[in-house]
Amino acid sequence: MNRKEAARYLNFKPNTLAVWDCTRRYDLKPIKIGRSVRYRKSVLDQFLLTFLTP
């Protein structure tokens, strides 16, 4: 999914994901194809499980 879709899925703003990618704060393993950035749903699900599980 693209950055906008991924941000909506995670309930963050697209710019937040862009900053995380640039600063490597969280490794969401973005896939860059030219100027386009894509995210795998499985990686986003793992991110949510990591931070939502007590």
Secondary structure, 3 states (H helix, E strand, C coil): CEHHHHHHHHCCCHHHHHHHHHHCCCCCCCEEECCEEECCHHHHHHHHHHHHCC
